[in-house]
């Protein structure tokens, strides 16, 4: 009985070790691929949905450079109640 239990324990340990090693290799490959993908993103910071990430200084400055074609609000942003500003927003998208 002891031989059967020790054999089962050894088999269990062997199988768990082989699976654990395979997962570590896969993670290393994934990390290398993601590192290669992140390098071009240093030029322009984007969110997952593709819009600019406004946490970064260069994206905030780029947003300020946009001049509206129609009337603006007190804070300088385009007033979307006017047709000129709506059309300009559609052209940018």
C-alpha positions in Angstrom: 0.0 0.0 0.0 2.9 2.4 0.8 4.4 1.7 -2.6 1.2 2.6 -4.4 0.7 5.8 -2.5 4.4 6.9 -3.0 4.2 6.1 -6.7 0.9 8.1 -7.0 2.5 11.0 -5.1 5.6 10.9 -7.3 3.5 10.8 -10.4 1.4 13.8 -9.2 4.5 15.8 -8.4 6.1 15.0 -11.8 3.1 16.1 -13.7 2.6 19.3 -11.8 6.3 20.3 -12.3 6.1 19.6 -16.1 3.0 21.8 -16.5 4.5 24.6 -14.3 7.7 24.8 -16.5 5.7 25.0 -19.7 3.7 28.0 -18.5 6.8 29.9 -17.5 8.2 29.5 -21.0 5.0 30.8 -22.6 5.0 33.9 -20.3 8.5 34.8 -21.3 7.6 34.7 -25.0 4.5 36.8 -24.4 6.6 39.4 -22.5 9.0 39.7 -25.4 6.2 40.3 -27.8 4.5 42.9 -25.7 7.8 44.7 -25.2 8.2 44.9 -29.0 4.7 46.3 -29.4 5.2 49.0 -26.7 8.3 50.6 -28.3 6.4 52.4 -31.1 3.9 53.7 -28.6 6.5 55.9 -27.0 6.1 58.4 -29.8 2.4 58.9 -29.2 0.5 57.8 -26.1 -2.9 56.2 -26.8 -5.5 54.4 -24.8 -6.7 51.0 -25.7 -9.6 52.4 -27.7 -7.2 54.5 -29.8 -7.9 58.0 -28.4 -5.1 60.1 -27.1 -4.2 59.6 -23.4 -4.6 63.0 -21.8 -2.4 62.1 -18.8 0.6 62.9 -21.0 1.9 66.4 -21.6 2.4 66.1 -25.4 -1.2 65.1 -25.8 -2.5 68.0 -23.8 -0.4 70.4 -25.8 -1.6 69.0 -29.1 -5.2 69.4 -27.9 -4.6 73.0 -27.1 -3.2 73.8 -30.5 -6.5 72.9 -32.2 -8.3 76.2 -33.1 -12.1 76.0 -33.5 -13.6 77.5 -36.7 -16.7 78.9 -34.9 -17.6 80.5 -31.6 -15.9 79.3 -28.4 -17.0 79.0 -24.8 -15.3 81.0 -21.9 -12.7 78.3 -21.4 -11.6 78.3 -25.0 -13.2 75.1 -26.2 -15.4 75.1 -29.2 -19.1 75.6 -28.6 -20.8 72.6 -30.1 -24.2 74.4 -30.4 -23.0 76.0 -33.6 -22.9 74.3 -37.0 -19.3 75.3 -37.9 -17.9 73.6 -34.8 -20.0 70.4 -35.4 -18.7 70.2 -39.0 -15.1 70.7 -37.9 -15.4 67.9 -35.3 -16.8 65.5 -37.9 -13.9 66.3 -40.3 -11.3 65.5 -37.6 -12.8 62.1 -36.8 
